[in-house]
Amino acid sequence: DMDVFAGWASAVAFVDFADGVMGGWTGGQVMDMGGQLGELLVLGPGQTTGFTLDVPENAAEATMTFELVAGDSIDNSARWGVDTATVRINGVDVAIATSTHGRDMTFDIPQADGTTVEATVTVAPGHLGGRDRWQDSVAQVTVTVDQPSGPIDLQVHSNANQGINDEFWGVDNFDATVTPG
């Protein structure tokens, strides 16, 4: 029976940035951040990275899951400023992450029609990278777009105000699936 897999999600893309491979992402740079973090797509001040997910016609939904890393001295304070990472779908903000020196990563999730976002801190703050002075934390972000029409442009933008050697936002283990309609 040809319809055995009807309704099952099919993997479209997986990128773990190993060996510096961008895997269709544009912007940012793959760097080895040391320690448990290893290689990931790193964003410095004002940088944006993006991935365009080609969605077949009549798809029921598209799901993109990735790890967002708050690295080193990311700040969320009146004194040092707020260094956010903004996740966008087709130019619309769907999640805004903040963190204070890798601790207390939190998310503001604006309601966007047809888009559901879940964000969960999966790795408690600790010294994950190659620098022991600051703590890092990791959250798993899942963005689901219902009834997508055409390609989906996923972007992550960093408004960190210091260089990557001091603070960064990172993306790792990107996984995209599409569920047929």
Buried (B, 14 or more C-beta within 10 A) or exposed (E): EEEEEEEEBEEBBEBBBEEEEBBBBEBBBBBBBEBEBBBBBBBBBEBBBBBBBEBEEEBEBBBBBBBBBBBBBBBBEEEBEBBBBBBBBBEBBBBBBBBBBBBEBEBEBEEBEEBBBBBEBEBEBBBBBBBEEBBBBBBBBBBBBEEBEEEBBBBBBBBBBBEBEBBBBBBBBBBBBBBBE
